[in-house]
Amino acid sequence: MLSLVIITGLFAFTSGKPCDTEANREPYLSLNKNLLRSLETQEGLPNPSVYLALRLSNYHNLAKESEHLNKLKNYLHNDLQSSLSNSQPVVGLMALYSLALKSSCYDQNTITFTVSEKSETLLTHLKKQMEQEKENIVFSNRPLTNYYQYSLGMLTLCVNGIRVNNHVINKLIKAVEHEGFQHGDSESIDTYAMAGMALQCVKNAGSHVQNAAELNTALSKIKQKILASRRTDGHLGNEFSTGLAVQALLAMGSPVAEYEASMEAMRTSARNNIYHNPMALSQMLPSLQPKSYLAIEHMGCLNESDTLVLEPIDPVVVLTSQTKVTVTVEVVTFSGASAVYSVDVPKESSLLDVLELLKTRYVDFTFKTEPSLWGPYLSVVNGEQARQSDRRYWDLSSDGTQLSQGISDFKIEATQTITIKNISY
């Protein structure tokens, strides 16, 4: 817990904050360095969430952060410009871009996009994106994207000191009330967490809402949902949703007792080398400070500690396992038709490796991926699409248990059946 300097155990107890001990600091610094190293090996667009986590840290490598910010302002900016020019909804990515700029105290009035020959600022475009999302809820009872991105957009406007439209706020409150944050057969703790931070920011700002009591009720319900998702090992939802969930609890002013076990669960998972994906790291690291995205609102960017140094590391030689395991893959289309394939792969292969091998073994098996901040996203299987624009996605499970990792991160440890099912949301 690096944002606190605790003098005595008694002070830690009475302050209502967890202790900053050497044992707690060690996994955090290690993860912080891993996230910084990920900048050197990243593929695709620069990730604003990674930059955001580095900026929220108490330890910095300002040169590398500056280099990454420049990439965001070039490559990510151009990608967003292209999406806006093609009328594509980009509220989530645009919100993260804005938060990244805000965390570096960058003047966002100098960041503009041009649509239909009209140039407007980033935050003006974000407000318009949120209005489009809200209007889609009015007519279709759901956002253009999803409630996670909708919440992220609201949070971003709020921490930038921009008044959020009452109707935009109310749509999120109603979604919480009607428990509209489903992901497949389970509830999305990530979405509840982001909604909690967005609504708490609105409450902190003193923004008028149509019914303040409804806002408080929604925040209470979000907190209950998050706490009810706690597993016996302390994780909230799963290993990869715990970071955002703890951020939400911190933002909502929860007592230490409500998130302490979850923070310890994240530290334990870190020591067990669970976290590899930079996006997962970027959402988890702030909560170990402990901080939430609401802290971005008051960042001053002064007297920062430029002490995070990456030591040289020896190249890692990955040896292919000689042990083979059998993986059965069942593809279930939207209509319910299924096809089954089987292949032997080396243990520790990724699910992406499995799919690539299947493509070489079966002429009727094909797949395509799209880039995302989490890595390759499965979009087409055997010619059938399941994209966000289609309100569908490929649900992945192993022996009946939904996967919490993407296709490039999930490793095959034993003989199993992977089900790939096209479902709507």
N, C-alpha and C positions, 0 to 999 in steps of 0.2 A: 504494500500500500504506500506508494512512493510520494503521495502528495502530503503526507503527514510526517512530522518528526515527533515521535512519542518519547517522552522522557522517562516515564515510569509506567508500570503496568496499571497502577491505580488511575493515572491520568487517562490512559487509553480507555479504561472502563467508564469513567465519569464523562468523557467527551462524547461517548456514543459512536466512536469510530474504531474500526479494526486497527490492530497494531501493524507498524511498519518494522518488521524484523528482517534480519539478514536472510533467514530461511525463506521469507516471502519475497524478498527483493531479488534473489538469485534467479528463480524461474522467470520473473518479469523481465529482467535485463536480457536474459538469454532469448526470450521470445521477441523482445524489442529489436535485438540485433538480427534475428532471423528475418523479421519483417523488413528491416533496412536492406539486408542482403537480397531479398526478393526483387528489389528494384533492378538488380543487375541481371536477373534471369527472366524478367517478365516477358510475356508474349502478348501481342495484340495491343489494345489501347492502354495507356497509363491509367492506373486505378486510383480514382479520387478518394476512395475509402481508405486505402493504404496510407495516402498522404495525410488524411485526416487523423488517423491513429498516431502517426509519427508526430504530428503537431500537438496532439493532446498529451503526449508523453512529457515527463519532466526532464528527459534526457534527449539531447538532439545532436544530429550531425547536420549542421546548417547548410553545408555545401551540397550534400546529397539531396536534402529537402528542396533547396533552391533549384537544383537541376530537374527534379521531378515536377516541381510547380511549372517550370517552363514547358515541359512536355505536355502537361495538362492544358496549358493555355494555347498550345499549338495543335497537337494531335486530337485530344478529346474535344477541344473547341470546334475544330473543323468537322468532326464526326457529328456533333450536335447540330451544327449549321446545316449539314446535309440532311439530317433527319427532319429538322424544322422545315426546310425547303420542300421536302416530300410529304409534309403534313403528318408525320409520324409522332405518336405520343411518346414523350421522353421525360416525363415529370421526375422519375426516380433518379436517372442519371444526371439531369440538369440540377436537381436538388443537391446531390452529392458534390457536383462541381462547385456550386455556390458555397456550400459548407467548407469545402477545401480552401476556397479563396478567402472566406471569412476567417478561417483559422490562421491564415497568414497575414491578417489585417490588410488584405489587398483591397483597393478601391474598386468595388464592383460596378460603379457607375461608368467605369472605363471599358467594361466588357459588354460588347453589343453583338447582336445577331441581326441579319437582314432577311426579311421575308417580304415578298412582293414589293421589292424596292424600298421598303420602309425599315429603317434601322432603329432598334429599341434595345434597352438594356437587358441583361440577363434576368434580373429580378422581375422586370415587366413581363418578359416572356414566361417566367415561372408562374406568375399570377394568372396569366392567360391559360396556361396549361392546366392549372388547378380549376379554373372556371369550366374548361372543357370536360374535365374529369367529373366535376359536380353535375354538369348538365347531363352527362351520360347516366349518372345515378338516377336523376329525375326521370329519364325516359326508359332506362333499361334496368334500373334497380341495382346497378353495379358500376364501378368506375371503368374508364377506358382501359386502364392497366389493371391494377389491383389495389386493395386497401393498404397494403404495405407501402407502395409507392405514393399513394394518396396521403398517408400519414407523414411520410418523409418530406413531401412537398410542403405540407402544413407546418411541420417543425422548422423547416428551413426559412420559410417566410417569417415565422415568429422570432427565431433567434436573430434574424436580420432587422428586427424592430418594425416589421411591416404588419399592419393590422390585417388580420385574416377575416374574410367575409363571414358574417354570421351563418349564412346558409351553408358555406363550406364546412364550418365547424359542426353545425347541426347534423349534417349528413354522416359524419364520422361518429358522433354520439349515438345516432340511431343504429348505425351498423354494430356498435358495441352492444347496444341494448338488445338487438335481435340476433346476436352471436353470429355475425356474418363473416367470421374469419376462418373458414374451413380450408384445409389443404388435404384433398382426398378424403379419407375417412377420419382424419384427426383435425384438431384445432391448431392453427398456426400461432405458436407462442411468439415467434418473431414479429408477427403482425400486431399482436396484442401489445408487445413491448414498444414497438414504434408508435402505435396509437397512444399509448400511455405517455410517452415523452412529448408527443405533439400536444395532447390535451393539457398536460401539466404546464407546458410552456405558455399556452393560451391563458391558463388560470393565473400563472405567475405574472403575466403581462397585464392582468386586470382587464382584459378585453371583454367587452359586453357580449354575452351570449343570450339567446332567447330565453333560456331557462338555466340559471346558474345551478339549481338543484340537480338538473339532469346531468350537467357536467360533472358534478361531484359524484353522482351515482355511477356514471360511466367510469370514472377513475377508480372508484371502489371495486367495481366489477372486474376491471382489468387487473387490478392487484390480486383479487381473489383467484382469477384464472391463472395468473402466473404462479402464485404460491401453490395452487392445487396441482400444478404440473410437476412439482418436485419429485424426483425419483429417490430411491433409497440411498443412492450414492451422492446425492446433493445436487445433481444437475437439474436444470429447469427445462423441461421439454426433452432436449437431448444435449449432447456435448457441444453442438454447434449453435444452439439457440440460447445457451446459458449466458453468454456475454451480453447480448442485447437485453435479456430479461433482467439481469442484475443492473444494467444501466437504467432501466425503467424504474426499478425499485429504488435506486439511488435518487433518481430525479423526483420521485414521488415522496421522498423523505422517509422511507421505511427505516425502522430501527435495525441496528446491526444484526440482531438475532435472526432477522428474516432473510438475510442474504449471506451471512458469514459462511454457512456450510456450502453454499453454492460457489463462493469464491475459493474455498479450499478444494472443492471438486475440480475447478478449472486448473488450479495449481497442480493437483495430482495428475490430471490428464496431460498437462504440459510436461511434467517429469516423465510420464510414460510415452512421450513423443507422439501424442495423438494429433496435434495441430500442425499441419503442413501447408494447407491452402492459405495464401496471403489474405484472401477476403475473410476467412474465418478468423484469422489472427487479428485483422484490423477491427473486427467487431468486439473481440474479447479483450484486447489489451486495455482500452480505456477503463473498463470496469474494474480492472485490477489496481488502478491508481489509488483510490477509486474515484472515477469521474463518469459523467454521462455526456451525451452530445449537447446538453443544455449549457455546459461549461464554455462552449464556443462563443456564446453571446458576450462574455466578459473578458475574452482573451486580449492582452495588451501587447504581446509580442516584444516585450522589453526585457533586457538582462537575462536572456535565455542561456541555459547551460549547454555550451557546445562541446560536450564531453563524450559523446557516444562514438567510440572508435571500433572499427571492425578489424579484428586480428586476422592475419592470414590463416587460411585453413587448407589442409591437404585435400587434394582432389579425392572425391569418393568414388570408388570403383564398385559398381553394382553387379554382383554376380547372379546370373540366372539360376534359379533353384532347379535342381535335378529332379525334385519331387513333382510329379504330375498329379493334378486333380481334375475330376470331370465336372464340367459346368453344363447344365441344361438350361437353355434359354427359351422361355415361352413368350411369344408375341401375341397380344390380344388387341385386335383392332377395335375401333369405336363401335362397330356393329356387333361385336362379341365373337367374331371368328378368330380362331387361334391357329398358330403354327408353332411347332416345337423343333428345336435344333440342339445339338449336343457336340461338345468339343473338349478335348483334353488340353489343359494349359499348365504352364509351370506355376507352382504355388507362389503367391505374392504378385501375380499378374494383376493389372488393373482391369476394371470392367471394360474400359475402352479397348484394351489389348484383346479381350475376349471377342468384342464385336468386330474388331478388325480381322481377327482370325476366322470368325464365322463367315465374313464376307468373301474370304478366299476359298472356303470349303463348300459353301452352298450358293448356287447361282440365283436362287430365289430370295436370298437374304441381302438386303441393302439397308444402309442408313446414312443419314447426314446430320451434321452438327452445326450449331451456330455459336459464335463466340459470346461469352458473357463474363461478368466480373468474377464469377465463381469458376470459370474454366469452360470447356466445351459443353454445350447444352444440346441434348438430344432433341432434334426437331422433326426428323422424318425417318420412319422405319417402314421398309417394304413399300415405299411409295406413298405412304399415308402420313399426312402432316399432323402435327400437334404443337402449334405455336401459340404464343400469347395472343396474337391477333385473331386466332381462331377460337379463343376462350377454351383451349384444350392444352394438355401437357401429357408427356409420357411418365406415368407413375412407375417407379422402380421399386421392386421388393426382392428380398432374398429369403427363400423358405417362408414366405408369408409376412416377413417383417419389413416395413417400409425403410428404404435406405435414407440415411441422413447425410450422405455424401454424394458428390457427382460422379460421373462415369470415369473421370481421370483420377479420382482420389480413392474410390472404393477398391479395396484389395481383396483378391480371392484367396482365402485362407484354407478352405476345405471344399470337398465335393458339395455342391448346392444347386438349387434351382432358382434362377433369376427370372422374375416375371416383369415384362415390359408391357404396360397396359395404357391404352389411349383413353383418357377420361376428360370430362369437361369440368369447368368450375364457374 
